[in-house]
Amino acid sequence: MTTGTSAATTVVPARAAWSSVIRAGGTLTITDLHGNQAVDFLAYDAHDPSVRYSAPDTIQAQGNIFLTAGSVLMSNEHTPLMTVVSDDVGRHDTVGGACSKESNTLRYGHHTWSQHACVDNFLARGARHGLGKRDLVSNINWYMNVPVEKDGTLGIVDGLSAPGLALTLRAARDVLVLVSNCPQINNPCNGFEPTAVRMSVGTAE
């Protein structure tokens, strides 16, 4: 990686996992290459992973369950981890969670048990960094459209994204990021056909 506008770029295939340490002041740009692809996301203090993204702290701090430009990802110590500095989409999910073999089976039937899921991706990638199942918390779903109905129920519907739309986060400290490029094929979060996304990591200017 170099300073300025250049970045280290990786295309993450459909259904795959990815991780990286984003240094303090550095950026991560996530690009939805083909449109309507959910990107499940977790963040940890790179030097103390017991300090990690907290959905309740993030929602409380901004008074909104949706994320967009200006949103600050807060830790379980109510300290900033990353800030969304730009966003082409306008709304991202904090409450839909990550798909798992168990949730797939409950929602879609026992025939889905063998399907790959985001929890599998998080566990496999997290293991490379010394993280286990107890380290998984409620995650962010970039690009996923989860409206809240008047009666309080949640829906998972067609996404708001389109090919080439991107968002950029800036790290407030050294942050370990885990990503699952969601493999879900049983609901519209990926348009029933998971596709690749691009990750671009830039250093502090």
KEMISE-798487 format. One record per residue (C-alpha): residue number from 1; x, z, y. Coordinates in nm, 2 decimals, always signed. Layout:
N
+-----+--------+--------+--------+
|  nr |     xx |     zz |     yy |
+-----+--------+--------+--------+
| NUM |      X |      Z |      Y |
...
+-----+--------+--------+--------+
//
This chain:
205
+-----+--------+--------+--------+
|  nr |     xx |     zz |     yy |
+-----+--------+--------+--------+
|   1 |  +0.00 |  +0.00 |  +0.00 |
|   2 |  +0.11 |  -0.07 |  +0.36 |
|   3 |  -0.01 |  +0.06 |  +0.69 |
|   4 |  -0.24 |  -0.12 |  +0.93 |
|   5 |  -0.52 |  -0.34 |  +0.81 |
|   6 |  -0.37 |  -0.43 |  +0.47 |
|   7 |  -0.48 |  -0.25 |  +0.16 |
|   8 |  -0.43 |  -0.22 |  -0.21 |
|   9 |  -0.73 |  -0.40 |  -0.37 |
|  10 |  -0.87 |  -0.38 |  -0.72 |
|  11 |  -1.17 |  -0.56 |  -0.86 |
|  12 |  -1.36 |  -0.32 |  -1.09 |
|  13 |  -1.54 |  -0.51 |  -1.37 |
|  14 |  -1.90 |  -0.45 |  -1.45 |
|  15 |  -1.96 |  -0.12 |  -1.64 |
|  16 |  -1.60 |  -0.01 |  -1.58 |
|  17 |  -1.45 |  +0.31 |  -1.43 |
|  18 |  -1.19 |  +0.35 |  -1.15 |
|  19 |  -1.00 |  +0.63 |  -0.98 |
|  20 |  -0.75 |  +0.67 |  -0.70 |
|  21 |  -0.61 |  +0.93 |  -0.46 |
|  22 |  -0.70 |  +0.85 |  -0.10 |
|  23 |  -0.44 |  +1.01 |  +0.13 |
|  24 |  -0.55 |  +1.21 |  +0.44 |
|  25 |  -0.64 |  +0.96 |  +0.71 |
|  26 |  -0.65 |  +0.67 |  +0.46 |
|  27 |  -0.96 |  +0.46 |  +0.38 |
|  28 |  -1.15 |  +0.34 |  +0.08 |
|  29 |  -1.37 |  +0.03 |  +0.13 |
|  30 |  -1.62 |  -0.05 |  -0.15 |
|  31 |  -1.75 |  -0.40 |  -0.15 |
|  32 |  -2.06 |  -0.51 |  -0.35 |
|  33 |  -1.94 |  -0.85 |  -0.46 |
|  34 |  -2.26 |  -0.99 |  -0.61 |
|  35 |  -2.53 |  -0.76 |  -0.46 |
|  36 |  -2.76 |  -0.50 |  -0.60 |
|  37 |  -2.48 |  -0.31 |  -0.79 |
|  38 |  -2.49 |  +0.08 |  -0.79 |
|  39 |  -2.15 |  +0.25 |  -0.76 |
|  40 |  -2.16 |  +0.61 |  -0.88 |
|  41 |  -1.90 |  +0.82 |  -0.70 |
|  42 |  -1.74 |  +1.17 |  -0.71 |
|  43 |  -1.47 |  +1.32 |  -0.48 |
|  44 |  -1.23 |  +1.61 |  -0.52 |
|  45 |  -0.96 |  +1.77 |  -0.32 |
|  46 |  -0.66 |  +1.60 |  -0.48 |
|  47 |  -0.46 |  +1.93 |  -0.48 |
|  48 |  -0.73 |  +2.16 |  -0.59 |
|  49 |  -1.01 |  +1.99 |  -0.78 |
|  50 |  -1.22 |  +2.31 |  -0.78 |
|  51 |  -1.30 |  +2.19 |  -0.43 |
|  52 |  -1.53 |  +1.90 |  -0.48 |
|  53 |  -1.81 |  +1.69 |  -0.34 |
|  54 |  -2.13 |  +1.90 |  -0.30 |
|  55 |  -2.46 |  +1.72 |  -0.26 |
|  56 |  -2.64 |  +2.03 |  -0.13 |
|  57 |  -2.37 |  +2.10 |  +0.14 |
|  58 |  -2.37 |  +1.73 |  +0.24 |
|  59 |  -2.75 |  +1.71 |  +0.27 |
|  60 |  -2.77 |  +2.04 |  +0.46 |
|  61 |  -2.49 |  +1.94 |  +0.70 |
|  62 |  -2.65 |  +1.62 |  +0.81 |
|  63 |  -3.02 |  +1.70 |  +0.75 |
|  64 |  -3.07 |  +1.38 |  +0.55 |
|  65 |  -3.07 |  +1.29 |  +0.18 |
|  66 |  -2.94 |  +0.94 |  +0.25 |
|  67 |  -2.59 |  +0.84 |  +0.36 |
|  68 |  -2.48 |  +0.59 |  +0.61 |
|  69 |  -2.22 |  +0.54 |  +0.89 |
|  70 |  -2.13 |  +0.88 |  +1.03 |
|  71 |  -2.22 |  +1.07 |  +0.72 |
|  72 |  -1.97 |  +1.34 |  +0.62 |
|  73 |  -1.92 |  +1.41 |  +0.25 |
|  74 |  -1.89 |  +1.79 |  +0.24 |
|  75 |  -1.72 |  +2.00 |  -0.03 |
|  76 |  -1.86 |  +2.31 |  -0.21 |
|  77 |  -1.66 |  +2.51 |  +0.05 |
|  78 |  -1.86 |  +2.33 |  +0.32 |
|  79 |  -1.55 |  +2.15 |  +0.45 |
|  80 |  -1.52 |  +1.77 |  +0.50 |
|  81 |  -1.38 |  +1.55 |  +0.23 |
|  82 |  -1.45 |  +1.20 |  +0.36 |
|  83 |  -1.65 |  +1.03 |  +0.63 |
|  84 |  -1.85 |  +0.71 |  +0.61 |
|  85 |  -1.69 |  +0.51 |  +0.91 |
|  86 |  -1.88 |  +0.18 |  +0.85 |
|  87 |  -2.17 |  +0.07 |  +0.64 |
|  88 |  -2.33 |  -0.28 |  +0.61 |
|  89 |  -2.63 |  -0.15 |  +0.41 |
|  90 |  -2.76 |  +0.15 |  +0.60 |
|  91 |  -2.88 |  +0.38 |  +0.32 |
|  92 |  -2.72 |  +0.52 |  +0.01 |
|  93 |  -2.85 |  +0.77 |  -0.25 |
|  94 |  -2.75 |  +1.14 |  -0.30 |
|  95 |  -3.02 |  +1.26 |  -0.55 |
|  96 |  -3.06 |  +1.00 |  -0.83 |
|  97 |  -2.77 |  +1.13 |  -1.03 |
|  98 |  -2.56 |  +0.96 |  -1.30 |
|  99 |  -2.70 |  +0.79 |  -1.61 |
| 100 |  -2.61 |  +0.94 |  -1.94 |
| 101 |  -2.68 |  +0.88 |  -2.31 |
| 102 |  -2.92 |  +1.18 |  -2.29 |
| 103 |  -3.11 |  +1.07 |  -1.98 |
| 104 |  -3.13 |  +0.71 |  -2.11 |
| 105 |  -3.28 |  +0.83 |  -2.44 |
| 106 |  -3.53 |  +1.05 |  -2.26 |
| 107 |  -3.64 |  +0.78 |  -2.01 |
| 108 |  -3.61 |  +0.46 |  -2.21 |
| 109 |  -3.61 |  +0.55 |  -2.58 |
| 110 |  -3.38 |  +0.63 |  -2.86 |
| 111 |  -3.27 |  +0.27 |  -2.90 |
| 112 |  -3.07 |  +0.32 |  -2.58 |
| 113 |  -2.85 |  +0.60 |  -2.72 |
| 114 |  -2.55 |  +0.37 |  -2.79 |
| 115 |  -2.55 |  +0.22 |  -2.44 |
| 116 |  -2.25 |  +0.30 |  -2.22 |
| 117 |  -2.34 |  +0.53 |  -1.92 |
| 118 |  -2.19 |  +0.66 |  -1.60 |
| 119 |  -2.12 |  +1.00 |  -1.75 |
| 120 |  -1.90 |  +0.84 |  -2.01 |
| 121 |  -1.71 |  +0.66 |  -1.74 |
| 122 |  -1.66 |  +0.98 |  -1.53 |
| 123 |  -1.55 |  +1.18 |  -1.84 |
| 124 |  -1.30 |  +0.92 |  -1.95 |
| 125 |  -1.15 |  +0.86 |  -1.61 |
| 126 |  -1.16 |  +1.23 |  -1.51 |
| 127 |  -0.96 |  +1.32 |  -1.82 |
| 128 |  -0.67 |  +1.12 |  -1.68 |
| 129 |  -0.66 |  +1.38 |  -1.39 |
| 130 |  -0.72 |  +1.69 |  -1.60 |
| 131 |  -1.10 |  +1.70 |  -1.54 |
| 132 |  -1.36 |  +1.77 |  -1.80 |
| 133 |  -1.74 |  +1.79 |  -1.83 |
| 134 |  -1.76 |  +2.12 |  -1.64 |
| 135 |  -1.61 |  +1.94 |  -1.34 |
| 136 |  -1.89 |  +1.68 |  -1.32 |
| 137 |  -2.14 |  +1.76 |  -1.03 |
| 138 |  -2.42 |  +1.57 |  -0.87 |
| 139 |  -2.28 |  +1.24 |  -0.75 |
| 140 |  -2.33 |  +0.98 |  -0.48 |
| 141 |  -2.48 |  +0.64 |  -0.58 |
| 142 |  -2.35 |  +0.39 |  -0.33 |
| 143 |  -2.59 |  +0.09 |  -0.29 |
| 144 |  -2.86 |  +0.25 |  -0.50 |
| 145 |  -3.21 |  +0.26 |  -0.36 |
| 146 |  -3.40 |  +0.58 |  -0.44 |
| 147 |  -3.70 |  +0.62 |  -0.21 |
| 148 |  -3.89 |  +0.95 |  -0.20 |
| 149 |  -4.26 |  +0.91 |  -0.23 |
| 150 |  -4.51 |  +1.11 |  -0.03 |
| 151 |  -4.58 |  +1.33 |  -0.33 |
| 152 |  -4.20 |  +1.41 |  -0.37 |
| 153 |  -4.13 |  +1.19 |  -0.67 |
| 154 |  -3.83 |  +0.96 |  -0.67 |
| 155 |  -3.82 |  +0.60 |  -0.75 |
| 156 |  -3.53 |  +0.37 |  -0.86 |
| 157 |  -3.61 |  +0.03 |  -0.72 |
| 158 |  -3.44 |  -0.29 |  -0.62 |
| 159 |  -3.13 |  -0.23 |  -0.41 |
| 160 |  -3.09 |  -0.29 |  -0.03 |
| 161 |  -2.75 |  -0.46 |  -0.07 |
| 162 |  -2.65 |  -0.82 |  -0.09 |
| 163 |  -2.33 |  -1.01 |  -0.19 |
| 164 |  -2.03 |  -0.91 |  +0.01 |
| 165 |  -2.18 |  -0.60 |  +0.19 |
| 166 |  -1.93 |  -0.32 |  +0.22 |
| 167 |  -1.89 |  +0.04 |  +0.33 |
| 168 |  -1.57 |  +0.22 |  +0.43 |
| 169 |  -1.48 |  +0.59 |  +0.40 |
| 170 |  -1.20 |  +0.78 |  +0.57 |
| 171 |  -1.04 |  +1.07 |  +0.39 |
| 172 |  -1.02 |  +1.40 |  +0.58 |
| 173 |  -0.76 |  +1.53 |  +0.33 |
| 174 |  -0.59 |  +1.40 |  +0.02 |
| 175 |  -0.90 |  +1.32 |  -0.20 |
| 176 |  -0.92 |  +1.22 |  -0.57 |
| 177 |  -1.21 |  +0.97 |  -0.61 |
| 178 |  -1.38 |  +0.89 |  -0.94 |
| 179 |  -1.60 |  +0.58 |  -0.96 |
| 180 |  -1.83 |  +0.45 |  -1.23 |
| 181 |  -1.94 |  +0.09 |  -1.17 |
| 182 |  -2.28 |  +0.17 |  -1.31 |
| 183 |  -2.36 |  +0.01 |  -1.65 |
| 184 |  -2.73 |  +0.08 |  -1.64 |
| 185 |  -2.95 |  -0.20 |  -1.77 |
| 186 |  -3.28 |  -0.03 |  -1.81 |
| 187 |  -3.39 |  +0.01 |  -1.44 |
| 188 |  -3.34 |  -0.21 |  -1.13 |
| 189 |  -3.05 |  -0.02 |  -0.98 |
| 190 |  -2.81 |  -0.30 |  -1.09 |
| 191 |  -3.07 |  -0.58 |  -1.10 |
| 192 |  -3.07 |  -0.53 |  -1.48 |
| 193 |  -2.73 |  -0.71 |  -1.49 |
| 194 |  -2.42 |  -0.50 |  -1.39 |
| 195 |  -2.16 |  -0.69 |  -1.19 |
| 196 |  -1.81 |  -0.63 |  -1.04 |
| 197 |  -1.72 |  -0.45 |  -0.72 |
| 198 |  -1.41 |  -0.44 |  -0.51 |
| 199 |  -1.21 |  -0.12 |  -0.41 |
| 200 |  -0.97 |  -0.15 |  -0.12 |
| 201 |  -0.75 |  +0.15 |  -0.04 |
| 202 |  -0.57 |  +0.16 |  +0.30 |
| 203 |  -0.32 |  +0.41 |  +0.43 |
| 204 |  -0.35 |  +0.60 |  +0.75 |
| 205 |  -0.26 |  +0.40 |  +1.05 |
+-----+--------+--------+--------+
//
